[in-house]
Amino acid sequence: MTNRLLRAAAVLAAAAALALVPVAAASAHDYVVGSDPAADSTVTSPLDAVTVTFNDRVLDLSGNGSTNLLTVTGPDSATHHFETGCATVTDTKISAPVALGPAGKYTVTYQVVSADGHTVSSSYAFSYAPPAGASAAPGTEATPCGASSAPARQSSSSATPGSSSSAPPAATASTPQPTQAASTGTDLGLVIGIGIAIVVLAIIGVVIIVVTSRRKPAAPADGDAGEHGGV
């Protein structure tokens, strides 16, 4: 009986643990697993694109890539933009075409909607040491996609004062993100509630099994039956 109780408890505990797996998965945001160029690397030949790769797929809520941004600025302390087009998303990768300027350190800044619906943004740097005679692009004051500020700030800030042309793309890129994140938060709460309920039911099941087993009378042995019959 003890072994049976232990097996039942183990099965119920395993079921409860499996029920909580979606909770952990739902709360995890995408994270960077690689980039080209790599962080802190030195590029010695002309570069035509920058790519950041995540552990899970990047969502394209707008259908045209405007919910995800990638900029390349520099060199060094300068803030000129050297991306020559808008970011595109392919499964777990976000890329943007670039034409770098003079030698120096460049900063890649990205903002994406991760697979769980939340916005993820950060930046990293790489160095550019072009060969002698390589052409240097002049860069632009603002990204070709219309946002003059870094992607990491766009979800909480409006267009740069005096730059009316950048307002519509910034608003389009940031509008769907809070909505999707709020919906995901509600789903996460529901999953947590279901997980807790399953754990509670598992505990109740173990208690019922233990109580029932204690109340069940033991079957009389054959020898005892014969002895009582003889008396």
N, C-alpha and C positions, 0 to 999 in steps of 0.2 A: 504493500500500500504506500509505503514511503517513497519508493522509486516511482510509482505512478504519479504521486503528487508532484515530485520533483520534475518529471517529464512535462506534466501539464503546465506547471509554472514556467518552465523554460520556453514552451511553445507560446504561451501568452506574452511573455516578456519579449520574445523575438518579434511577434506580430506588432507589439507596441513600438519597438525600435524601428521597424520598417515603416510604420506609419509616420514617424518623425523625419524620415529621410527627405521627403519633399520640402519640409520646412527649411532645412539647411540649404537645399538646392535653390529654393526660391529666393533666399535672402542674399545669395552670392552675386556680386556684380562682375561684369567682365573685367579682365586684367590683361595687360600687355605681356605677350610671350616672346615677342621678337620685333625687330624693326630693320628697315633698310633705308638709309645707313643705320648701323647700330649705335646705341647711346655711347657717347665718349669716344667714338671711333674717329679716324682721320680719313677723309676721302681725297684721293690724289688724282682723280680723273673727272671730267665733266659729268654732272649728274642730271638726269632728265626726269626723275620721279622720286618721291619719298613715300614709303609704305610702312604702316604700323599694323601689326598682327595681334589679334586678341585670342583668348582661350575659347571664346564662344562667338557665335555669329553676331554681327552688328546689325541692328534694326534700321531699316530705312522707312520711317513712318510716312514721309511725304511722297515717296515713290520716285523722287528726282534727286535724292542725295542732300537736300537742303537741311535736313535735321542733323547731319554730321558735318563737322568742319575740321579742316587741317590746314595750318599755315606754317610757313617757313620764313623766319625773320632774321635779320642780321645786317652785315657781319658785326660780330662783337657786340658793342653797346648800341649800335644802330638798330632802328626798328623798321627798316624797309622790308617790304614783302617780296618774296622771290618765288612764290607759287604762281603758276601761269594759268591756272584753271581751277575749277571747283573740285572738291573731293568726290571720289566715287567709292562705292562699297561693293565688295565681292565676298560674300559669306563672312569670313572672320577678318577680312582685311579692309583697311581704308587707305586710299592712295590719292596723291595729288601730283600733277605735273609741275616741274620746277625748272628754273634756269638760274643758277647761282651767280653771284657777283664776284667781287674780289676775295682773296684769301682771308680767312678768319673763322670765328666760331659762329655757328648758326643754331637757332633754336626752333625745334619742331613742337608746335602746340596743337593738341587735338581735343575734340569734344565729340563723343559718340553716344548713341542710345544703345545701352547694352541689352543683352538678351532678356534680362528681367524687367526691362522698361525704364530703368533709371539712367540718368545722364552721368557719364564718366568722363572726366577731363583731367589732363595733366600735360607736362612738357618734358623734353629732354634736349640735350645739345650734342652736336657733333662738329668737328673741325673740317675745314676745306682748305686744301693745299694744292691748287691746280698746277699743272705743268706749265712751263714757260711758254708764253705765246697764246695761252687759252683765252678765249673771249670772256669778258665779264659782263653779265647782264646788269642794267642799271637798277632794277627793282622798281617797286611802286610804293607810294605812300599808304595805300590801302590794298587789301586783298581783292582780286578780280571778282570774287563772289559778293562784294558789296559791304562786308563788315570791316570797319577800320580798327576795331579793337581785337584783342586776342580772343579765341573761341572760349577759353575758360571763363571769361567775364560776361559773355553775351547773354547767358540765361538770366542774369540778374540786372543787367544794365540796358539802357536804351541806346539809340544811335548817338554817335558822336556829335556834339553841338556843331551846327554849321554844315553838316553833311547830310542833306535830306535824302540823297540817293541811297544811303546805306540803311535807312530805316526799314523799308519793306522786307528785304531778305532777312535781317536780324529777327524781326517779329515772326516771320514764317518759320525760321529755324527753331525758335525757342517755344512757340506756342504749343505744339503737340506734346512736348516733353513732360511738363508737370501733370497734364491730364493722364498720360500713360503711367507715370510713376504713381499717381494717386490710386488708379485702378489696381495696380500691382500690389500696393500696400494693403488694400481691402482684401484681395485674394490671399495674401500672406497671413492676415489675421484669421481668415476662415480656416486655412490649413492648420494653423497653430491650434485653433479651437478644436478641430477634429482630432488632431494628434493627442491633445490633453484628454478629450473624451474617451479615446481608445485606451489610453493608459489607465484611466479610472476604471473603465469596464474590465480591463485585464486584472486589476487588483481585486475588484469585486468577485470576479470569476474564481480567482485563487482562494479567496476567503470562503466562498460557497463550497468549493471542493473539499477544503479542510474540514469545515463544519459538518458537511454531509458524511464524510468518511468516519468522523468520530462518533456520530449517532448510529451508524449501521451496526446492528448486533452481529457478533461473530457466529458462524455456523457451528453447531455442535459436532464434535468428533464422533466417528462411528463407534469407537470404543465406549464412549460415555453413553451413547444411546442404548447399546446392548446392556451395559451395566444397570442403567435405570430400568430397562425392561425386565431384567431378571429379578430385581427387587420387587 
